[in-house]
């Protein structure tokens, strides 16, 4: 069980998709304007990561080597389609808010990279915990980035006003603000890593 727990933790800290591997930045830049969007995208990506990792780990030995990537894309696209349909049915406002970025999970290098680099070479249980860890790590990164952007860029958290006389920095609500926040957080985590070393 400790081995599975280590697989899970690796996606949160040692191989965090956003802050360590620097993967999946397109949706991170686009949807991290509010915490609700960050949570929604994180849950969607986690569901796709979990499902695709499990299926790829199950079918890896029955797929010819030369067509493995197209097969992985079909598996990922299936889970993305299910995610998009569930979102449209049960959370249409979130679906409208996330827009095209949910269907683009199909080509997200974080999801395809985990299928190719990890799930295709490991057991179903290892792949499950890897997908869960990567998804939770991605979700936590989105919550952190979107929390900073929403608090400083709009003066709210989860739609609730923080301070009555707060003048928001509107640049943080723009894509350039996302780059600024991600860059500062990457620098901060690198300084922490350097101090530990």
Secondary structure by P-SEA (a helix, b strand, c coil): caaaaaaaaaaaccccccccccccccccccccccaaaaaaaaaaaaaaaaaaaaaaaaacccccccaaaaaaaaaaaaaaaaaaaaaaaccaaaaaaaccccccccccaaaaaaaacccccccaaaaaaaaaaaaaaaaaaaaaaaaaaaacccccccccccccccccccccccaaaaaaaaaaaaaaaaaaaaaac
